[in-house]
Amino acid sequence: MAEELRGEPAAARHEARDAAVAQAEARARLETQVAALTEQLTTRLAAADAAARKAADALASVQAELTAAQRRTERAEAEAALARQLLAELRRAARTGEGG
């Protein structure tokens, strides 16, 4: 019985050492997983940022094209108004000349 009692602390130390090793291995696996996930998230975030910049650039380009198209439309409308005015004046002049 005394021998069994002496063996218990050694067995307990052995179990504690095994548990500590298992815990260290589990921690190392978790740290590896965290590092891999962090790398994946960093890569995805960088890709999302790049996509957002690309979309912002595309939006700015489309807005610039829209602004230019609006200016062309305004200019065309002004030219059409001048053409209508000139045509009306020519018709009046033609009528005045015919009646005169």
PyMOL commands that place a pseudoatom at each C-alpha (Angstrom):
pseudoatom trace, name=CA, resn=MET, resi=1, chain=A, elem=C, hetatm=0, pos=[0.000, 0.000, 0.000]
pseudoatom trace, name=CA, resn=ALA, resi=2, chain=A, elem=C, hetatm=0, pos=[2.825, 2.379, 0.776]
pseudoatom trace, name=CA, resn=GLU, resi=3, chain=A, elem=C, hetatm=0, pos=[4.274, 1.650, -2.638]
pseudoatom trace, name=CA, resn=GLU, resi=4, chain=A, elem=C, hetatm=0, pos=[0.935, 2.491, -4.264]
pseudoatom trace, name=CA, resn=LEU, resi=5, chain=A, elem=C, hetatm=0, pos=[0.829, 5.790, -2.391]
pseudoatom trace, name=CA, resn=ARG, resi=6, chain=A, elem=C, hetatm=0, pos=[4.351, 6.660, -3.580]
pseudoatom trace, name=CA, resn=GLY, resi=7, chain=A, elem=C, hetatm=0, pos=[3.353, 5.845, -7.162]
pseudoatom trace, name=CA, resn=GLU, resi=8, chain=A, elem=C, hetatm=0, pos=[0.302, 8.135, -7.123]
pseudoatom trace, name=CA, resn=PRO, resi=9, chain=A, elem=C, hetatm=0, pos=[2.266, 11.424, -7.134]
pseudoatom trace, name=CA, resn=ALA, resi=10, chain=A, elem=C, hetatm=0, pos=[4.438, 10.141, -9.977]
pseudoatom trace, name=CA, resn=ALA, resi=11, chain=A, elem=C, hetatm=0, pos=[1.349, 9.104, -11.928]
pseudoatom trace, name=CA, resn=ALA, resi=12, chain=A, elem=C, hetatm=0, pos=[-0.279, 12.459, -11.210]
pseudoatom trace, name=CA, resn=ARG, resi=13, chain=A, elem=C, hetatm=0, pos=[2.853, 14.293, -12.422]
pseudoatom trace, name=CA, resn=HIS, resi=14, chain=A, elem=C, hetatm=0, pos=[2.897, 12.148, -15.547]
pseudoatom trace, name=CA, resn=GLU, resi=15, chain=A, elem=C, hetatm=0, pos=[-0.790, 12.898, -16.221]
pseudoatom trace, name=CA, resn=ALA, resi=16, chain=A, elem=C, hetatm=0, pos=[-0.208, 16.601, -15.606]
pseudoatom trace, name=CA, resn=ARG, resi=17, chain=A, elem=C, hetatm=0, pos=[2.756, 16.577, -17.996]
pseudoatom trace, name=CA, resn=ASP, resi=18, chain=A, elem=C, hetatm=0, pos=[0.677, 14.755, -20.639]
pseudoatom trace, name=CA, resn=ALA, resi=19, chain=A, elem=C, hetatm=0, pos=[-2.144, 17.261, -20.181]
pseudoatom trace, name=CA, resn=ALA, resi=20, chain=A, elem=C, hetatm=0, pos=[0.297, 20.181, -20.501]
pseudoatom trace, name=CA, resn=VAL, resi=21, chain=A, elem=C, hetatm=0, pos=[1.767, 18.701, -23.697]
pseudoatom trace, name=CA, resn=ALA, resi=22, chain=A, elem=C, hetatm=0, pos=[-1.723, 18.135, -25.128]
pseudoatom trace, name=CA, resn=GLN, resi=23, chain=A, elem=C, hetatm=0, pos=[-2.700, 21.691, -24.197]
pseudoatom trace, name=CA, resn=ALA, resi=24, chain=A, elem=C, hetatm=0, pos=[0.454, 23.092, -25.828]
pseudoatom trace, name=CA, resn=GLU, resi=25, chain=A, elem=C, hetatm=0, pos=[-0.222, 21.085, -28.989]
pseudoatom trace, name=CA, resn=ALA, resi=26, chain=A, elem=C, hetatm=0, pos=[-3.824, 22.292, -29.087]
pseudoatom trace, name=CA, resn=ARG, resi=27, chain=A, elem=C, hetatm=0, pos=[-2.675, 25.888, -28.563]
pseudoatom trace, name=CA, resn=ALA, resi=28, chain=A, elem=C, hetatm=0, pos=[-0.120, 25.525, -31.376]
pseudoatom trace, name=CA, resn=ARG, resi=29, chain=A, elem=C, hetatm=0, pos=[-2.815, 24.160, -33.714]
pseudoatom trace, name=CA, resn=LEU, resi=30, chain=A, elem=C, hetatm=0, pos=[-5.147, 27.019, -32.811]
pseudoatom trace, name=CA, resn=GLU, resi=31, chain=A, elem=C, hetatm=0, pos=[-2.399, 29.591, -33.341]
pseudoatom trace, name=CA, resn=THR, resi=32, chain=A, elem=C, hetatm=0, pos=[-1.676, 28.072, -36.754]
pseudoatom trace, name=CA, resn=GLN, resi=33, chain=A, elem=C, hetatm=0, pos=[-5.369, 28.208, -37.638]
pseudoatom trace, name=CA, resn=VAL, resi=34, chain=A, elem=C, hetatm=0, pos=[-5.621, 31.805, -36.428]
pseudoatom trace, name=CA, resn=ALA, resi=35, chain=A, elem=C, hetatm=0, pos=[-2.592, 32.769, -38.516]
pseudoatom trace, name=CA, resn=ALA, resi=36, chain=A, elem=C, hetatm=0, pos=[-4.071, 31.086, -41.605]
pseudoatom trace, name=CA, resn=LEU, resi=37, chain=A, elem=C, hetatm=0, pos=[-7.463, 32.730, -41.091]
pseudoatom trace, name=CA, resn=THR, resi=38, chain=A, elem=C, hetatm=0, pos=[-5.820, 36.095, -40.500]
pseudoatom trace, name=CA, resn=GLU, resi=39, chain=A, elem=C, hetatm=0, pos=[-3.904, 35.722, -43.751]
pseudoatom trace, name=CA, resn=GLN, resi=40, chain=A, elem=C, hetatm=0, pos=[-7.074, 34.734, -45.623]
pseudoatom trace, name=CA, resn=LEU, resi=41, chain=A, elem=C, hetatm=0, pos=[-9.010, 37.653, -44.176]
pseudoatom trace, name=CA, resn=THR, resi=42, chain=A, elem=C, hetatm=0, pos=[-6.185, 40.065, -44.956]
pseudoatom trace, name=CA, resn=THR, resi=43, chain=A, elem=C, hetatm=0, pos=[-6.086, 38.812, -48.541]
pseudoatom trace, name=CA, resn=ARG, resi=44, chain=A, elem=C, hetatm=0, pos=[-9.858, 39.066, -48.894]
pseudoatom trace, name=CA, resn=LEU, resi=45, chain=A, elem=C, hetatm=0, pos=[-9.884, 42.534, -47.357]
pseudoatom trace, name=CA, resn=ALA, resi=46, chain=A, elem=C, hetatm=0, pos=[-7.171, 43.682, -49.750]
pseudoatom trace, name=CA, resn=ALA, resi=47, chain=A, elem=C, hetatm=0, pos=[-9.155, 42.256, -52.671]
pseudoatom trace, name=CA, resn=ALA, resi=48, chain=A, elem=C, hetatm=0, pos=[-12.326, 43.956, -51.436]
pseudoatom trace, name=CA, resn=ASP, resi=49, chain=A, elem=C, hetatm=0, pos=[-10.469, 47.262, -51.069]
pseudoatom trace, name=CA, resn=ALA, resi=50, chain=A, elem=C, hetatm=0, pos=[-9.075, 46.907, -54.590]
pseudoatom trace, name=CA, resn=ALA, resi=51, chain=A, elem=C, hetatm=0, pos=[-12.551, 46.121, -55.933]
pseudoatom trace, name=CA, resn=ALA, resi=52, chain=A, elem=C, hetatm=0, pos=[-13.987, 49.128, -54.102]
pseudoatom trace, name=CA, resn=ARG, resi=53, chain=A, elem=C, hetatm=0, pos=[-11.283, 51.395, -55.570]
pseudoatom trace, name=CA, resn=LYS, resi=54, chain=A, elem=C, hetatm=0, pos=[-11.929, 49.969, -59.038]
pseudoatom trace, name=CA, resn=ALA, resi=55, chain=A, elem=C, hetatm=0, pos=[-15.675, 50.524, -58.634]
pseudoatom trace, name=CA, resn=ALA, resi=56, chain=A, elem=C, hetatm=0, pos=[-15.084, 54.080, -57.397]
pseudoatom trace, name=CA, resn=ASP, resi=57, chain=A, elem=C, hetatm=0, pos=[-12.836, 54.765, -60.393]
pseudoatom trace, name=CA, resn=ALA, resi=58, chain=A, elem=C, hetatm=0, pos=[-15.456, 53.321, -62.746]
pseudoatom trace, name=CA, resn=LEU, resi=59, chain=A, elem=C, hetatm=0, pos=[-18.155, 55.429, -61.101]
pseudoatom trace, name=CA, resn=ALA, resi=60, chain=A, elem=C, hetatm=0, pos=[-16.033, 58.569, -61.433]
pseudoatom trace, name=CA, resn=SER, resi=61, chain=A, elem=C, hetatm=0, pos=[-15.434, 57.745, -65.095]
pseudoatom trace, name=CA, resn=VAL, resi=62, chain=A, elem=C, hetatm=0, pos=[-19.145, 57.199, -65.748]
pseudoatom trace, name=CA, resn=GLN, resi=63, chain=A, elem=C, hetatm=0, pos=[-19.993, 60.430, -63.931]
pseudoatom trace, name=CA, resn=ALA, resi=64, chain=A, elem=C, hetatm=0, pos=[-17.454, 62.324, -66.048]
pseudoatom trace, name=CA, resn=GLU, resi=65, chain=A, elem=C, hetatm=0, pos=[-18.919, 60.795, -69.218]
pseudoatom trace, name=CA, resn=LEU, resi=66, chain=A, elem=C, hetatm=0, pos=[-22.427, 61.703, -68.052]
pseudoatom trace, name=CA, resn=THR, resi=67, chain=A, elem=C, hetatm=0, pos=[-21.368, 65.288, -67.347]
pseudoatom trace, name=CA, resn=ALA, resi=68, chain=A, elem=C, hetatm=0, pos=[-19.795, 65.546, -70.804]
pseudoatom trace, name=CA, resn=ALA, resi=69, chain=A, elem=C, hetatm=0, pos=[-22.937, 64.071, -72.394]
pseudoatom trace, name=CA, resn=GLN, resi=70, chain=A, elem=C, hetatm=0, pos=[-25.110, 66.554, -70.503]
pseudoatom trace, name=CA, resn=ARG, resi=71, chain=A, elem=C, hetatm=0, pos=[-22.946, 69.427, -71.777]
pseudoatom trace, name=CA, resn=ARG, resi=72, chain=A, elem=C, hetatm=0, pos=[-23.217, 68.104, -75.342]
pseudoatom trace, name=CA, resn=THR, resi=73, chain=A, elem=C, hetatm=0, pos=[-26.994, 67.813, -74.936]
pseudoatom trace, name=CA, resn=GLU, resi=74, chain=A, elem=C, hetatm=0, pos=[-27.255, 71.371, -73.614]
pseudoatom trace, name=CA, resn=ARG, resi=75, chain=A, elem=C, hetatm=0, pos=[-25.102, 72.642, -76.477]
pseudoatom trace, name=CA, resn=ALA, resi=76, chain=A, elem=C, hetatm=0, pos=[-27.207, 70.719, -79.030]
pseudoatom trace, name=CA, resn=GLU, resi=77, chain=A, elem=C, hetatm=0, pos=[-30.403, 72.084, -77.497]
pseudoatom trace, name=CA, resn=ALA, resi=78, chain=A, elem=C, hetatm=0, pos=[-29.021, 75.629, -77.660]
pseudoatom trace, name=CA, resn=GLU, resi=79, chain=A, elem=C, hetatm=0, pos=[-27.972, 75.109, -81.292]
pseudoatom trace, name=CA, resn=ALA, resi=80, chain=A, elem=C, hetatm=0, pos=[-31.437, 73.715, -82.101]
pseudoatom trace, name=CA, resn=ALA, resi=81, chain=A, elem=C, hetatm=0, pos=[-33.085, 76.727, -80.452]
pseudoatom trace, name=CA, resn=LEU, resi=82, chain=A, elem=C, hetatm=0, pos=[-30.879, 79.079, -82.500]
pseudoatom trace, name=CA, resn=ALA, resi=83, chain=A, elem=C, hetatm=0, pos=[-31.680, 77.127, -85.666]
pseudoatom trace, name=CA, resn=ARG, resi=84, chain=A, elem=C, hetatm=0, pos=[-35.433, 77.380, -84.948]
pseudoatom trace, name=CA, resn=GLN, resi=85, chain=A, elem=C, hetatm=0, pos=[-35.072, 81.091, -84.269]
pseudoatom trace, name=CA, resn=LEU, resi=86, chain=A, elem=C, hetatm=0, pos=[-33.100, 81.605, -87.503]
pseudoatom trace, name=CA, resn=LEU, resi=87, chain=A, elem=C, hetatm=0, pos=[-35.646, 79.564, -89.468]
pseudoatom trace, name=CA, resn=ALA, resi=88, chain=A, elem=C, hetatm=0, pos=[-38.506, 81.633, -88.028]
pseudoatom trace, name=CA, resn=GLU, resi=89, chain=A, elem=C, hetatm=0, pos=[-36.677, 84.848, -88.977]
pseudoatom trace, name=CA, resn=LEU, resi=90, chain=A, elem=C, hetatm=0, pos=[-36.019, 83.553, -92.493]
pseudoatom trace, name=CA, resn=ARG, resi=91, chain=A, elem=C, hetatm=0, pos=[-39.699, 82.629, -92.901]
pseudoatom trace, name=CA, resn=ARG, resi=92, chain=A, elem=C, hetatm=0, pos=[-40.750, 86.077, -91.691]
pseudoatom trace, name=CA, resn=ALA, resi=93, chain=A, elem=C, hetatm=0, pos=[-38.291, 87.705, -94.066]
pseudoatom trace, name=CA, resn=ALA, resi=94, chain=A, elem=C, hetatm=0, pos=[-39.554, 85.554, -96.914]
pseudoatom trace, name=CA, resn=ARG, resi=95, chain=A, elem=C, hetatm=0, pos=[-43.164, 86.487, -96.163]
pseudoatom trace, name=CA, resn=THR, resi=96, chain=A, elem=C, hetatm=0, pos=[-42.269, 90.134, -95.844]
pseudoatom trace, name=CA, resn=GLY, resi=97, chain=A, elem=C, hetatm=0, pos=[-40.428, 89.993, -99.154]
pseudoatom trace, name=CA, resn=GLU, resi=98, chain=A, elem=C, hetatm=0, pos=[-43.327, 88.249, -100.875]
pseudoatom trace, name=CA, resn=GLY, resi=99, chain=A, elem=C, hetatm=0, pos=[-45.888, 90.663, -99.577]
pseudoatom trace, name=CA, resn=GLY, resi=100, chain=A, elem=C, hetatm=0, pos=[-43.833, 93.757, -100.212]
for i in range(1, 100): cmd.bond("trace and resi %d" % i, "trace and resi %d" % (i + 1))
show_as sticks, trace
zoom trace
